[in-house]
């Protein structure tokens, strides 16, 4: 059970005529049934009480921090003022980890020789690679967010030990999720409880649904275009991406009809975008340049270890023995001769090895020659070899900040004139 504390503020709002729970009775019921605790409530009529969460998130292009809801900003009738110290701004690293939170209040320096003001540090946190806080170097009592920028679930298993990733809950002590990956079919060669492909320094697990995926968003706009038949209304859209591959970007640009990457849209699509720009058609996950390796496969339906034909000619070969024995492995050259890449030797506990292969100049086949004891099974598998983000493409910082230029409008005008 996750406890949620609330602050009650008298906003003089009347709920007369609306079906609702009396907040006082609702709070009492939660306290008696689940033990949820509430802050003290001012003495006023139940119908004028309004329930607020303890904190609000502050957003710009992404979450910037939090604001305390209990900070009273009303000084009198129609009179409000800004109260410093009620906001906390997050300082994050390249993975989104919240390392420090500073308030909106400036402090006079303690050192009389120092110049300028000092920031008020509300919390500081250092993490082990899989997200557990480092004792003695952390004080995260203020912030609700931490590892990878996700919300902490301190009441579930202690401070900084578990997180809500959206799709599932994560244990920073175990370095694993509590439930299986909702996209487990896309990664059959990994444990479904795995976090960030076991590489938390390089990857994050986006919403608990897989590490390193890219993002694509569409921006749809309306323009007025001069044509030979007068001024006409046209609709344009443009793709913005983060962590995309060069091939994906080339595909987006191929559909463009203007010099700056805009392509034609419709009035119906524009109306849908105005209603909800976050729906699936306008915002989606893509396989990114940082997405870890996906499965390669053998094209022969029942692999013969003496002739393994991978779908991709560059990748990684994994050879495994589940008991005592040995196996040599390699590839066939252009003349059909075996070229050994290595030898695997295992005791009764078994063993496995993974090596890179490139058979673009060979005849397209791999081999595994097994010399194992009775009862020992030899298996082989392959994966593709990713570039690990070497060619990632990003233009997401321009999302919502661009409009078609004069050259774009002229290009659309020529298209409309030809219709």
TIMAR-719009 format. One line per field, with one value per residue (C-alpha): y, x, z; residue in one letter. Coordinates in nm, 4 decimals. Layout:
N
c2 [Y, ...]
c1 [X, ...]
c3 [Z, ...]
aa [A, ...]
! end
This chain:
419
c2 [0.0000, 0.3353, 0.6208, 0.9620, 1.2680, 1.5615, 1.9250, 2.0782, 2.4395, 2.6542, 2.7955, 2.8958, 2.6646, 2.5322, 2.1795, 2.2172, 2.0247, 1.8093, 1.4385, 1.4064, 1.2645, 1.4933, 1.5421, 1.5037, 1.1730, 1.0603, 1.1317, 0.9539, 0.6487, 0.6285, 0.6637, 0.3905, 0.1419, 0.1928, 0.3971, 0.6869, 0.9997, 1.3529, 1.6928, 1.9042, 2.0605, 2.4148, 2.4466, 2.5413, 2.4025, 2.0668, 2.1950, 2.4646, 2.2330, 2.1524, 1.8689, 1.9391, 1.7097, 1.7929, 1.8877, 1.9820, 1.9137, 2.2148, 2.1689, 2.3415, 2.1246, 1.8502, 1.8279, 2.0941, 2.0263, 2.0430, 2.3069, 2.2729, 2.3011, 2.4064, 2.7295, 2.9946, 3.2605, 3.4461, 3.7534, 3.8882, 3.9389, 3.9547, 3.9960, 3.7371, 3.7353, 3.5074, 3.3121, 3.2023, 2.8566, 2.6664, 2.5474, 2.2914, 2.2694, 1.9453, 1.9146, 1.6016, 1.4151, 1.2643, 0.9709, 1.1899, 1.0999, 1.3729, 1.4534, 1.7729, 1.9898, 2.3635, 2.6048, 2.9353, 3.1163, 3.2769, 3.2696, 3.5255, 3.3561, 3.2355, 3.3248, 3.7038, 3.7031, 3.5341, 3.7376, 3.6986, 3.4714, 3.0954, 2.8426, 2.6767, 2.3016, 2.1066, 1.7571, 1.5800, 1.2225, 0.9988, 0.6590, 0.3197, 0.2112, 0.0382, 0.3204, 0.2474, 0.5593, 0.5771, 0.6001, 0.9017, 1.0887, 1.1246, 1.3218, 1.2914, 1.3741, 1.6672, 1.5260, 1.2826, 1.1848, 1.0188, 0.7478, 0.8044, 1.0871, 0.8504, 0.8753, 0.7123, 0.4655, 0.5155, 0.3762, 0.0503, -0.0558, 0.2331, 0.5529, 0.5324, 0.1534, 0.1281, 0.3387, 0.3684, 0.3481, 0.3694, 0.0290, -0.1524, -0.1103, -0.1260, -0.2389, -0.0373, -0.2866, -0.5855, -0.3988, -0.5708, -0.5043, -0.6630, -0.7810, -0.8995, -0.6680, -0.5859, -0.6089, -0.9395, -1.0858, -0.8257, -0.9323, -1.3134, -1.3454, -1.1301, -1.1926, -1.0250, -0.8681, -0.7131, -0.3404, -0.1338, -0.4312, -0.4686, -0.1499, 0.1293, 0.3620, 0.3821, 0.3126, 0.3930, 0.1786, 0.4112, 0.3840, 0.0284, -0.0845, -0.1338, 0.0469, 0.3152, 0.3427, 0.6552, 0.8955, 1.0483, 1.3365, 1.5078, 1.8782, 1.9824, 2.3431, 2.5500, 2.8098, 3.0505, 2.9993, 3.2465, 3.0635, 3.1607, 3.1038, 3.3234, 3.2549, 2.8973, 2.7187, 2.4321, 2.1950, 2.0802, 1.8452, 1.7711, 1.4841, 1.5518, 1.2743, 1.1827, 0.8981, 0.8061, 0.6152, 0.7743, 0.5378, 0.6528, 1.0195, 0.9586, 0.7993, 1.1004, 1.3437, 1.1384, 1.2334, 1.6056, 1.8423, 2.1594, 2.2561, 2.2405, 1.8985, 1.9726, 1.7438, 1.7697, 1.7037, 1.7350, 1.9439, 1.6355, 1.5529, 1.9154, 1.9052, 1.5828, 1.7359, 2.0426, 1.8166, 1.5920, 1.6208, 1.3266, 1.0563, 0.7648, 0.9090, 1.2132, 1.0668, 0.7204, 0.5117, 0.4035, 0.1665, 0.4096, 0.4225, 0.3454, 0.0520, -0.2556, -0.5536, -0.7478, -1.1115, -1.2450, -1.5833, -1.8878, -1.9081, -2.2880, -2.3935, -2.6759, -2.5561, -2.8060, -2.7199, -2.8062, -2.5472, -2.2487, -1.9790, -1.6497, -1.4013, -1.1176, -1.1722, -0.9541, -1.0277, -1.2302, -1.6106, -1.7765, -2.1406, -2.3259, -2.6649, -2.7807, -3.0395, -3.1777, -3.1574, -2.9255, -2.7568, -2.5630, -2.2924, -2.0659, -1.9798, -2.1007, -1.9006, -1.8344, -2.1780, -2.3600, -2.4279, -2.4038, -2.1082, -2.1603, -1.8668, -2.0471, -2.3484, -2.3915, -2.6386, -2.7144, -2.9273, -3.0969, -2.7568, -2.6527, -2.3246, -2.0757, -1.8232, -1.5293, -1.4020, -1.1482, -1.2731, -1.1106, -1.3517, -1.1024, -1.2264, -1.5944, -1.8272, -1.7097, -1.9988, -2.0686, -2.4042, -2.5654, -2.8979, -3.0645, -3.3251, -3.3723, -3.6442, -3.8511, -3.6509, -3.3110, -3.0836, -2.8259, -2.5225, -2.2115, -1.8765, -1.5430, -1.1759, -0.8703, -0.6287, -0.2799, 0.0443, 0.1551, 0.5069, 0.6093, 0.7693, 0.8839, 1.1728, 1.4336, 1.7458, 1.7296, 2.0621, 2.2313, 2.0660, 2.3345, 2.6113, 2.6099, 2.7380, 2.6951, 2.9540, 3.1625, 2.8968, 2.6268, 2.8306, 2.8878, 2.5156, 2.4338, 2.7034, 2.5341, 2.2028, 2.3615, 2.5387, 2.2078, 2.0487]
c1 [0.0000, 0.1501, 0.0592, -0.0246, -0.0371, -0.2626, -0.2825, -0.6261, -0.6688, -0.9787, -1.0394, -1.4011, -1.5230, -1.8750, -1.9592, -2.3346, -2.5331, -2.2380, -2.2046, -1.8907, -1.7467, -1.7310, -1.3519, -1.3660, -1.5507, -1.3301, -1.0158, -1.1556, -1.2444, -0.8932, -0.7358, -0.9510, -0.9206, -0.5654, -0.3862, -0.3219, -0.2248, -0.3333, -0.1995, -0.4083, -0.7171, -0.8381, -1.1755, -1.4215, -1.7328, -1.6852, -1.8413, -1.5733, -1.2754, -1.0671, -0.8167, -0.4710, -0.1708, 0.1300, 0.3439, 0.3054, 0.5521, 0.7021, 0.7343, 0.9114, 1.0038, 1.0379, 0.9986, 1.2125, 1.1289, 0.8482, 0.6491, 0.5075, 0.1280, 0.1091, 0.2980, 0.0301, 0.0437, -0.2758, -0.2274, -0.5804, -0.8766, -0.7394, -0.3915, -0.1213, 0.2556, 0.5417, 0.6809, 1.0429, 1.1504, 0.8444, 1.0003, 1.2755, 1.4635, 1.6358, 1.9976, 2.0326, 2.2999, 2.2947, 2.0804, 1.8221, 1.9409, 1.8458, 2.1719, 2.0664, 1.7632, 1.8007, 1.5309, 1.4264, 1.5667, 1.9133, 2.1305, 2.3832, 2.7259, 2.8583, 3.2090, 3.2450, 3.5100, 3.2806, 3.1024, 2.7419, 2.4706, 2.4704, 2.2074, 2.0008, 2.0589, 1.7502, 1.8815, 2.1798, 2.2093, 2.4798, 2.3937, 2.5490, 2.5253, 2.1866, 2.0289, 2.0769, 2.1736, 2.5278, 2.5193, 2.6963, 2.6750, 2.2988, 2.0190, 1.7134, 1.4470, 1.3108, 1.2926, 1.0235, 1.2302, 1.5681, 1.7273, 1.6730, 1.4359, 1.1585, 0.9426, 1.0702, 0.8513, 1.0077, 0.7089, 0.7348, 1.0879, 1.2722, 1.4328, 1.5603, 1.5259, 1.2412, 1.0992, 0.7832, 0.8909, 0.5358, 0.5028, 0.6400, 0.8180, 1.1972, 1.4190, 1.7419, 1.8868, 1.8354, 1.8971, 1.5889, 1.2195, 0.9526, 0.7535, 0.8335, 0.9011, 0.5741, 0.7805, 0.9415, 0.8756, 1.1079, 1.3999, 1.3775, 1.7507, 1.7358, 1.5849, 1.2400, 1.3398, 1.6585, 1.7279, 1.8768, 2.0431, 2.2670, 2.4454, 2.3049, 2.5977, 2.5044, 2.1305, 1.8125, 1.4990, 1.2405, 0.9220, 1.0278, 0.9634, 1.3134, 1.6471, 1.7617, 1.4660, 1.4281, 1.1347, 0.9529, 0.7069, 0.5050, 0.4283, 0.1284, 0.0624, -0.1643, -0.0392, -0.1824, -0.0344, -0.0542, -0.1469, -0.2585, -0.6156, -0.5760, -0.4721, -0.5392, -0.5103, -0.2612, -0.1595, 0.1966, 0.3685, 0.7275, 0.8979, 1.1159, 1.3267, 1.5579, 1.8099, 1.7077, 1.9217, 2.0448, 1.8210, 1.5131, 1.5992, 1.6494, 1.3057, 1.1470, 1.3164, 1.2157, 0.8510, 0.9285, 0.7908, 0.9669, 1.3345, 1.3156, 1.1602, 0.7860, 0.5398, 0.1696, -0.0951, -0.4763, -0.7338, -0.8538, -0.5021, -0.4488, -0.7712, -0.6618, -0.3233, -0.4847, -0.6999, -0.4202, -0.0622, 0.0521, -0.1678, 0.0032, -0.0110, 0.1885, 0.4221, 0.5753, 0.8760, 1.1154, 1.4101, 1.6873, 2.0550, 2.1185, 1.8784, 2.0813, 2.1308, 1.8325, 1.8233, 1.9884, 1.8547, 1.9700, 1.7911, 1.8032, 1.4907, 1.6629, 2.0222, 2.2933, 2.5939, 2.8309, 2.6647, 2.5043, 2.3670, 2.2903, 2.0456, 2.2951, 2.6547, 2.8007, 2.7228, 2.8039, 2.8138, 2.7390, 2.8353, 2.7212, 2.7849, 2.5573, 2.8065, 3.1598, 3.3168, 3.4709, 3.3815, 3.5648, 3.3872, 3.4505, 3.3390, 3.3808, 3.6019, 3.5284, 3.6669, 3.4524, 3.7381, 3.6831, 3.8567, 3.8696, 3.7790, 3.8330, 3.7763, 3.5442, 3.6257, 3.3809, 3.3719, 3.0618, 2.9098, 2.9126, 3.0321, 2.9621, 3.1519, 3.0537, 3.2693, 3.2306, 3.2066, 3.2149, 3.1519, 3.0767, 3.3869, 3.3250, 3.0605, 2.8006, 2.8253, 2.9455, 3.0264, 3.0542, 3.2388, 3.1469, 3.3517, 3.1396, 3.0674, 2.7508, 2.4548, 2.6115, 2.4203, 2.5906, 2.3890, 2.4643, 2.2937, 2.3639, 2.2766, 2.3334, 2.6102, 2.4743, 2.6662, 2.5699, 2.4630, 2.7644, 2.5400, 2.2414, 2.0413, 1.8562, 1.6518, 1.3973, 1.5156, 1.3422, 1.0042, 0.7350, 0.9851, 0.9766, 0.7342, 0.7506, 0.9791, 0.9098, 1.0830, 0.8576, 0.5434, 0.6561, 0.7214, 0.3694, 0.2296, 0.3845, 0.2266, -0.1177, -0.0811, -0.0171, -0.3337]
c3 [0.0000, -0.1032, 0.1317, -0.0089, 0.2142, 0.1305, 0.2301, 0.2771, 0.1780, 0.2200, -0.1295, -0.0584, -0.3327, -0.2975, -0.4161, -0.3603, -0.6175, -0.7267, -0.6401, -0.4303, -0.1113, 0.1863, 0.2207, 0.5995, 0.5761, 0.2887, 0.4913, 0.7957, 0.5857, 0.4379, 0.7805, 0.9343, 0.6462, 0.5225, 0.7850, 0.5467, 0.7397, 0.6517, 0.7517, 0.9874, 0.8304, 0.9094, 1.0745, 0.8049, 0.6430, 0.4716, 0.1480, 0.1174, 0.1591, -0.1435, -0.1402, -0.2880, -0.3285, -0.1146, -0.4155, -0.7809, -1.0600, -1.2391, -1.6148, -1.9005, -2.1991, -1.9342, -1.5561, -1.3866, -1.0242, -0.7688, -0.5810, -0.2296, -0.2455, 0.1196, 0.0540, 0.1146, -0.1570, -0.0703, 0.1497, 0.1279, -0.1030, -0.4584, -0.3141, -0.3775, -0.3387, -0.4253, -0.1308, -0.1772, -0.0672, -0.1892, -0.5160, -0.5722, -0.9033, -1.0015, -1.1144, -1.3311, -1.5275, -1.8786, -1.7603, -1.5877, -1.2359, -0.9884, -0.8053, -0.6308, -0.5672, -0.5091, -0.3986, -0.5532, -0.2508, -0.2585, 0.0520, 0.1648, 0.1617, 0.4981, 0.3934, 0.4273, 0.1546, -0.1009, -0.3653, -0.4725, -0.3346, -0.2716, -0.3733, -0.1029, -0.1472, -0.0397, -0.1155, -0.2691, -0.3914, -0.5367, -0.6832, -0.7345, -1.1022, -1.0635, -0.8658, -0.4968, -0.3015, -0.1619, 0.2175, 0.3579, 0.0277, -0.0017, 0.1606, -0.0622, 0.1952, -0.0101, -0.3632, -0.4819, -0.7858, -0.8157, -1.0287, -1.4041, -1.3046, -1.1957, -0.8850, -0.5681, -0.3760, -0.0345, 0.1534, -0.0382, 0.0565, 0.2207, 0.0959, -0.2608, -0.2864, -0.5362, -0.8202, -1.0267, -1.3926, -1.5217, -1.6859, -1.3784, -1.0450, -1.0122, -0.7236, -0.7031, -0.4523, -0.6826, -1.0081, -1.1487, -1.2047, -0.9858, -1.2907, -1.6428, -1.9385, -2.1230, -2.4443, -2.3533, -2.7012, -2.8553, -2.6350, -2.6057, -2.5349, -2.2163, -1.8765, -1.8641, -1.5293, -1.6687, -1.6269, -1.9130, -2.0834, -1.7732, -1.8819, -1.6583, -1.7305, -2.0992, -2.1122, -1.9258, -1.9271, -2.0808, -1.8700, -1.7856, -2.1433, -2.2792, -2.2867, -2.5240, -2.7614, -2.9697, -2.9866, -3.2819, -3.2604, -3.5324, -3.5309, -3.7430, -3.8422, -4.0659, -4.3176, -4.5730, -4.9219, -5.2134, -5.5337, -5.8848, -5.7639, -5.4593, -5.1007, -4.9890, -4.6554, -4.6381, -4.3593, -4.3022, -4.0607, -3.9704, -3.7912, -3.4874, -3.3430, -3.0622, -3.0786, -3.4347, -3.6814, -4.0073, -4.2054, -4.0131, -4.0659, -4.4381, -4.4529, -4.2810, -4.5202, -4.8233, -4.7664, -4.7356, -4.9992, -4.8791, -4.8407, -4.4591, -4.4178, -4.4032, -4.5770, -4.6497, -4.3888, -4.3785, -4.1961, -4.0070, -3.8886, -3.7836, -3.5791, -3.4070, -3.3293, -3.1743, -2.9591, -2.8316, -2.9664, -2.7489, -2.9010, -3.0750, -3.4264, -3.3152, -3.0536, -3.0656, -2.9688, -3.2413, -3.2511, -3.1730, -3.2544, -2.8860, -2.8771, -2.7769, -3.0008, -3.1285, -3.2285, -3.5395, -3.6508, -3.8450, -4.1779, -4.1786, -3.9920, -3.8005, -3.7560, -3.8452, -3.6255, -3.9068, -4.1333, -3.9558, -4.1863, -4.0020, -4.1460, -4.0871, -4.1950, -3.9167, -3.5543, -3.2466, -3.2210, -2.8866, -2.8310, -2.5199, -2.3599, -2.0782, -1.9538, -1.9943, -2.3390, -2.5950, -2.9234, -3.1912, -3.3869, -3.6856, -4.0357, -4.3946, -4.6307, -4.9987, -5.0923, -4.8368, -4.5935, -4.2177, -4.0475, -3.6711, -3.4444, -3.1149, -2.8914, -2.5930, -2.3164, -2.0339, -1.7186, -1.5844, -1.4982, -1.8667, -2.0237, -2.3006, -2.5106, -2.7338, -3.0210, -3.3013, -3.6601, -4.0037, -4.2895, -4.5654, -4.7515, -4.6826, -4.8189, -4.5623, -4.3150, -3.9601, -3.8011, -3.4571, -3.4231, -3.0955, -2.9079, -2.5990, -2.3475, -2.3654, -2.2376, -2.3109, -2.5487, -2.7690, -2.8782, -3.0824, -3.1329, -3.2989, -3.2414, -3.4543, -3.3671, -3.3023, -3.3467, -2.9963, -3.0846, -3.2907, -3.5540, -3.3466, -3.4923, -3.2835, -3.3611, -3.0759, -2.9338, -3.2314, -3.1619, -3.1362, -3.2077, -3.5887, -3.8470, -4.2266, -4.3890, -4.6990, -4.9105, -4.7610, -4.8365, -5.1953, -5.2421, -5.1211, -5.3503, -5.6538, -5.5510, -5.5154, -5.8512, -6.0230, -5.8894]
aa [X, X, X, X, X, X, X, X, X, X, X, X, X, X, X, X, X, X, X, X, X, X, X, X, X, X, X, X, X, X, X, X, X, X, X, X, X, X, X, X, X, X, X, X, X, X, X, X, X, X, X, X, X, X, X, X, X, X, X, X, X, X, X, X, X, X, X, X, X, X, X, X, X, X, X, X, X, X, X, X, X, X, X, X, X, X, X, X, X, X, X, X, X, X, X, X, X, X, X, X, X, X, X, X, X, X, X, X, X, X, X, X, X, X, X, X, X, X, X, X, X, X, X, X, X, X, X, X, X, X, X, X, X, X, X, X, X, X, X, X, X, X, X, X, X, X, X, X, X, X, X, X, X, X, X, X, X, X, X, X, X, X, X, X, X, X, X, X, X, X, X, X, X, X, X, X, X, X, X, X, X, X, X, X, X, X, X, X, X, X, X, X, X, X, X, X, X, X, X, X, X, X, X, X, X, X, X, X, X, X, X, X, X, X, X, X, X, X, X, X, X, X, X, X, X, X, X, X, X, X, X, X, X, X, X, X, X, X, X, X, X, X, X, X, X, X, X, X, X, X, X, X, X, X, X, X, X, X, X, X, X, X, X, X, X, X, X, X, X, X, X, X, X, X, X, X, X, X, X, X, X, X, X, X, X, X, X, X, X, X, X, X, X, X, X, X, X, X, X, X, X, X, X, X, X, X, X, X, X, X, X, X, X, X, X, X, X, X, X, X, X, X, X, X, X, X, X, X, X, X, X, X, X, X, X, X, X, X, X, X, X, X, X, X, X, X, X, X, X, X, X, X, X, X, X, X, X, X, X, X, X, X, X, X, X, X, X, X, X, X, X, X, X, X, X, X, X, X, X, X, X, X, X, X, X, X, X, X, X, X, X, X, X, X, X, X, X, X, X, X, X, X, X, X, X, X, X, X, X, X, X, X, X, X, X, X, X, X, X]
! end
